[in-house]
Amino acid sequence: MTEVRHELGPARLFQAEAQGKPGKRTFRLMVEAPRGTASVWLEKEQLSALALQLKGFLESQAARRDIGKMPEGVAATGREFEVKAVALALTYREQEDAFGILIADEADAKARRVTLGWWVTREQAGRFARQALEVVTAGRPACPLCHEPMNPEGHACAKTNGHGKLTGEFR
């Protein structure tokens, strides 16, 4: 992915949320930046991966002290975007010690373009990573044996060799 169709600029707001009940939740990123606002719908695994990548980079790289100042985020005056993310990428802008978040929808991913892009500071990235991981883990608990989500009504775990509680009917 190289060409960014809509560069939103430095984010003023960057957060994740889940809507719905555990097992039926949908996930989105919410972004407000100088050139627009965006709701980016994505899979739980995509949200988790983005948060873990940011967290890992922040833990492995010390903050730079000799950085240039990234422009301050201001209230959005641009367009509103609603995108279903197919591809995500994370970039690092060393000069400002800032992260670029790049999102592609299905059409742009096929054309190797970026649909939306914006920048976040190290502080914003850390806050987002913590908050996004809380959102991801707030759903159904994972089975300690197979790591699949467990439903309140039962869980047929493959690791129990068929001795788990079965749900549904056989015909």
C-alpha positions as CSV (number, residue, x, y, z in Angstrom):
1,M,0.0,0.0,0.0
2,T,1.5,3.3,-1.0
3,E,-1.0,6.0,-2.1
4,V,-3.1,7.5,0.7
5,R,-6.4,8.7,-0.6
6,H,-7.6,10.5,2.5
7,E,-4.9,11.8,4.9
8,L,-6.7,13.0,8.0
9,G,-3.6,14.4,9.7
10,P,-2.7,14.3,13.4
11,A,-5.5,12.7,15.5
12,R,-7.1,14.7,18.3
13,L,-9.2,11.6,19.3
14,F,-8.2,8.0,18.7
15,Q,-10.1,5.2,20.5
16,A,-11.7,1.8,20.1
17,E,-15.1,0.6,21.1
18,A,-17.3,-2.5,20.9
19,Q,-21.0,-2.6,20.4
20,G,-23.3,-5.4,21.2
21,K,-23.3,-8.4,23.5
22,P,-20.3,-10.7,23.9
23,G,-20.2,-13.2,21.1
24,K,-22.1,-10.8,18.8
25,R,-20.0,-7.7,19.2
26,T,-18.8,-5.4,16.4
27,F,-15.6,-3.3,16.8
28,R,-14.6,0.1,15.5
29,L,-11.9,2.7,15.7
30,M,-13.1,6.3,16.2
31,V,-10.8,9.1,14.9
32,E,-11.1,12.9,14.9
33,A,-8.4,14.8,13.0
34,P,-8.1,18.1,11.2
35,R,-9.2,16.8,7.8
36,G,-12.0,14.6,8.9
37,T,-13.6,12.1,11.3
38,A,-13.7,8.4,10.7
39,S,-15.5,5.3,12.0
40,V,-13.4,2.3,11.0
41,W,-15.1,-1.1,11.4
42,L,-12.8,-4.0,12.0
43,E,-12.5,-7.5,13.3
44,K,-11.7,-8.2,16.9
45,E,-8.4,-9.9,15.8
46,Q,-7.4,-6.8,13.8
47,L,-8.1,-4.5,16.8
48,S,-6.1,-6.8,19.0
49,A,-3.2,-7.0,16.5
50,L,-3.0,-3.2,16.2
51,A,-3.0,-2.7,19.9
52,L,-0.4,-5.4,20.5
53,Q,1.9,-4.0,17.7
54,L,1.7,-0.5,19.2
55,K,2.3,-1.8,22.8
56,G,5.3,-3.9,21.6
57,F,6.9,-1.1,19.8
58,L,6.4,1.3,22.7
59,E,7.9,-1.2,25.1
60,S,10.9,-2.0,22.9
61,Q,11.8,1.5,21.9
62,A,12.7,4.3,24.3
63,A,11.1,7.7,23.7
64,R,13.3,10.0,21.6
65,R,14.3,13.2,23.3
66,D,15.4,15.1,20.2
67,I,12.2,14.9,18.3
68,G,10.5,17.6,16.3
69,K,7.1,18.7,17.4
70,M,4.2,17.0,15.7
71,P,1.4,19.5,14.8
72,E,-1.3,19.6,17.4
73,G,-4.6,17.9,16.5
74,V,-7.4,20.4,16.1
75,A,-11.2,20.0,15.8
76,A,-12.2,18.2,12.7
77,T,-13.4,20.4,9.9
78,G,-13.3,17.9,7.0
79,R,-15.3,15.0,5.8
80,E,-16.8,12.1,7.6
81,F,-15.7,8.6,6.7
82,E,-17.1,5.2,7.5
83,V,-14.9,2.3,6.4
84,K,-14.8,-1.5,6.8
85,A,-11.1,-2.2,7.2
86,V,-9.7,-5.1,5.2
87,A,-6.0,-4.2,5.7
88,L,-4.2,-2.3,8.4
89,A,-0.7,-1.0,8.5
90,L,1.4,0.7,11.2
91,T,4.2,3.1,10.3
92,Y,6.6,5.1,12.4
93,R,7.6,8.7,11.8
94,E,11.0,8.9,13.5
95,Q,11.4,12.7,13.1
96,E,8.3,13.3,15.3
97,D,8.4,10.0,17.2
98,A,4.8,9.4,16.0
99,F,2.9,6.5,14.5
100,G,0.9,6.4,11.3
101,I,-2.2,4.3,11.2
102,L,-3.1,3.2,7.6
103,I,-6.5,1.6,6.7
104,A,-7.6,0.1,3.4
105,D,-11.1,-1.0,2.5
106,E,-11.6,-3.9,0.1
107,A,-11.4,-1.9,-3.2
108,D,-8.3,0.0,-2.1
109,A,-6.6,-3.1,-0.7
110,K,-7.0,-4.8,-4.1
111,A,-5.6,-1.7,-5.8
112,R,-2.7,-1.5,-3.2
113,R,-3.9,1.9,-2.0
114,V,-4.6,3.3,1.5
115,T,-8.1,4.5,2.1
116,L,-7.4,6.5,5.3
117,G,-4.4,7.5,7.2
118,W,-3.7,9.5,10.4
119,W,-1.0,10.1,12.9
120,V,-0.8,9.6,16.7
121,T,1.7,10.6,19.3
122,R,3.5,8.1,21.4
123,E,1.3,9.1,24.4
124,Q,-1.9,8.6,22.3
125,A,-0.6,5.2,21.0
126,G,0.0,4.0,24.6
127,R,-3.5,5.1,25.7
128,F,-5.1,3.5,22.7
129,A,-3.2,0.2,23.1
130,R,-4.3,-0.1,26.8
131,Q,-7.9,0.9,26.0
132,A,-8.2,-1.4,22.9
133,L,-6.9,-4.4,24.8
134,E,-9.5,-3.8,27.5
135,V,-12.2,-3.6,24.8
136,V,-11.0,-6.9,23.3
137,T,-10.8,-8.8,26.6
138,A,-14.2,-7.6,27.8
139,G,-16.1,-10.2,25.8
140,R,-16.5,-14.0,26.3
141,P,-13.8,-15.7,28.4
142,A,-11.4,-17.9,26.5
143,C,-11.3,-21.7,27.3
144,P,-8.1,-22.5,29.2
145,L,-7.6,-25.6,27.1
146,C,-8.4,-24.7,23.5
147,H,-8.4,-20.9,23.8
148,E,-11.7,-20.6,21.9
149,P,-14.4,-18.3,23.3
150,M,-16.7,-19.9,25.9
151,N,-20.5,-19.3,25.7
152,P,-22.6,-19.1,28.9
153,E,-24.8,-22.0,27.6
154,G,-21.8,-24.4,27.1
155,H,-18.6,-25.1,25.3
156,A,-17.7,-28.2,23.3
157,C,-14.0,-28.2,23.7
158,A,-12.0,-30.3,21.2
159,K,-9.3,-30.8,23.9
160,T,-11.7,-32.8,26.1
161,N,-12.0,-35.6,23.5
162,G,-15.8,-35.2,23.2
163,H,-16.5,-35.1,27.0
164,G,-17.5,-31.5,27.0
165,K,-21.1,-30.3,27.1
166,L,-22.5,-30.4,23.6
167,T,-24.8,-27.7,22.3
168,G,-27.2,-28.0,19.4
169,E,-28.8,-31.1,17.9
170,F,-27.5,-34.0,15.9
171,R,-29.7,-35.4,13.0
